[in-house]
Every structure is written in structure tokens, then in C-alpha cells.
Amino acid sequence: MPTVVAYHHVTDTDHWLASPKREEVFGPLGVTNIRTFVDPQDRTRVAVLMDVADMDAVMAAMATPAMGDAMAHDGVLPETLVLMIEA
């Protein structure tokens, strides 16, 4: 099970931190151990670290309207999203 780091910018860090959307969209995909991080030099740059059971399922879900809606709800700026997968 690879560990994935995803980082991106958000419009409202406090809202992003408090949002249940990560668990709602990633939980059914078998993603576990989701942890959040905030850049202390730029609070609009945030990251999640998570364990992904099925990377293909997560990547397919990333292209769905539901994931786009979840990211919009959380104020994620999708053009800034970078995924890094444990080697």
C-alpha cells in the first residue's frame, strides 16, 4: 500500500482543515491514515499524506465531477495540485 503526498493551495485554510470531504470521498476508495499539513510560511499551501490501497481507483476518482465538487467545496485550487507517490 503506497503512501501518497498531495499538496496544493487553498482559498481558506481553516475551512479546508475542518472539512469532512477528504474522508467522505477518499474513505470509500480504501484510503486510510489521512493526515493534514499546513505550510507555516504560506498558510494557503497545504498537504495531505495518506495510505492508498488502490492507486488506480484513486486516480480514476480524481477525474470525476464528484471529486471536482469536493475540491471546490474545500477551496482547493486544482491547478496547483501535485501528487507524489512513495517509491
C-alpha positions as CSV (number, residue, x, y, z in Angstrom):
1,M,0.0,0.0,0.0
2,P,1.8,3.2,-1.2
3,T,1.8,6.3,0.8
4,V,0.8,9.4,-1.2
5,V,1.6,13.1,-0.5
6,A,-0.7,15.6,-2.3
7,Y,0.0,19.3,-1.9
8,H,-1.9,22.3,-3.3
9,H,-3.1,25.7,-2.4
10,V,-6.5,26.5,-0.9
11,T,-8.6,29.6,-0.6
12,D,-9.4,29.2,3.1
13,T,-7.1,27.1,5.2
14,D,-9.3,26.9,8.3
15,H,-12.3,25.7,6.2
16,W,-10.1,23.1,4.4
17,L,-8.8,21.8,7.8
18,A,-12.3,21.4,9.2
19,S,-13.9,19.9,6.2
20,P,-15.1,16.3,6.3
21,K,-14.9,16.0,2.5
22,R,-11.5,14.2,2.4
23,E,-12.9,11.3,4.5
24,E,-16.2,11.3,2.5
25,V,-14.5,11.0,-0.9
26,F,-11.4,9.0,-0.1
27,G,-12.7,6.7,2.6
28,P,-14.9,4.6,0.2
29,L,-11.8,4.2,-2.0
30,G,-9.9,2.4,0.7
31,V,-7.7,5.4,1.6
32,T,-6.6,5.4,5.2
33,N,-4.5,7.3,7.7
34,I,-5.2,10.7,6.1
35,R,-3.1,13.4,7.8
36,T,-3.2,17.1,7.0
37,F,-0.3,19.6,6.9
38,V,-0.1,23.4,6.6
39,D,3.0,25.3,5.4
40,P,3.9,27.7,8.2
41,Q,5.4,30.2,5.7
42,D,2.3,30.2,3.5
43,R,-0.9,29.0,5.1
44,T,-2.6,28.7,1.8
45,R,-0.3,25.9,0.8
46,V,-1.4,22.6,2.4
47,A,-0.8,18.9,2.0
48,V,-2.3,15.5,2.8
49,L,-0.4,12.3,3.5
50,M,-2.4,9.2,3.1
51,D,-2.2,5.4,2.5
52,V,-3.8,4.3,-0.7
53,A,-4.9,0.7,-1.2
54,D,-5.8,1.1,-4.9
55,M,-4.0,3.8,-6.7
56,D,-5.9,3.2,-10.0
57,A,-9.2,3.7,-8.2
58,V,-8.0,7.0,-6.6
59,M,-6.6,8.3,-9.9
60,A,-9.9,7.4,-11.7
61,A,-11.9,9.2,-9.0
62,M,-9.7,12.3,-9.3
63,A,-11.1,12.8,-12.8
64,T,-14.8,12.6,-11.7
65,P,-17.2,15.5,-11.2
66,A,-17.8,14.4,-7.6
67,M,-14.1,14.9,-6.8
68,G,-14.2,18.2,-8.6
69,D,-17.1,19.2,-6.5
70,A,-15.4,18.1,-3.3
71,M,-12.3,20.1,-4.2
72,A,-14.4,23.1,-4.9
73,H,-16.2,22.7,-1.6
74,D,-12.9,22.7,0.2
75,G,-11.4,25.6,-1.7
76,V,-8.7,23.6,-3.4
77,L,-7.1,25.3,-6.3
78,P,-6.8,22.3,-8.7
79,E,-4.2,23.8,-10.9
80,T,-1.8,23.8,-8.0
81,L,-2.3,20.1,-7.1
82,V,0.8,17.9,-7.1
83,L,0.8,14.2,-6.2
84,M,3.8,12.3,-5.0
85,I,3.7,8.5,-4.7
86,E,6.0,6.6,-2.4
87,A,8.7,4.9,-4.4
